[in-house]
Amino acid sequence: MKNGGTAMRQLINRLTSWIMLCHQNRQAYRTNARALADIRRIASLSPHLLEDLGFETASQQQGAGVQVWTRGAMTVTIFEQPGATDPLIDVTQQEKIDKT
């Protein structure tokens, strides 16, 4: 019975650790998704404020209505649509791959 109790305790500890890890990953995903949504909103309302957030203009194609801003692994692309009041905003973030 003693060995069964120890095995059960180890199983419970592993499950608890796994649940905590899942919760932390979910929180990180929600925080990242919220940050990307905030940047998308800023880009749609006042794209010039992206510079204040540390973004640099990667390219601005005159006449094409496309602006590309970058900061680290994050890219914000603003597509001005003829006849539309709101631009199309794409915010992407490249994930770092650890090559160790």
Stockholm file with secondary structure:
# STOCKHOLM 1.0

chainA/1-100         MKNGGTAMRQLINRLTSWIMLCHQNRQAYRTNARALADIRRIASLSPHLLEDLGFETASQQQGAGVQVWTRGAMTVTIFEQPGATDPLIDVTQQEKIDKT
#=GR chainA/1-100 SS CHHHHHHHHHHHHHHHHHHHHHHHHHHHHHHHHHHHHHHHHHHHHCGGGGGGGTCEEEEEETTTTEEEEEETTEEEEEECCTTCSSCEEEEEECCCCCCC
#=GC SS_cons         CHHHHHHHHHHHHHHHHHHHHHHHHHHHHHHHHHHHHHHHHHHHHCGGGGGGGTCEEEEEETTTTEEEEEETTEEEEEECCTTCSSCEEEEEECCCCCCC
//
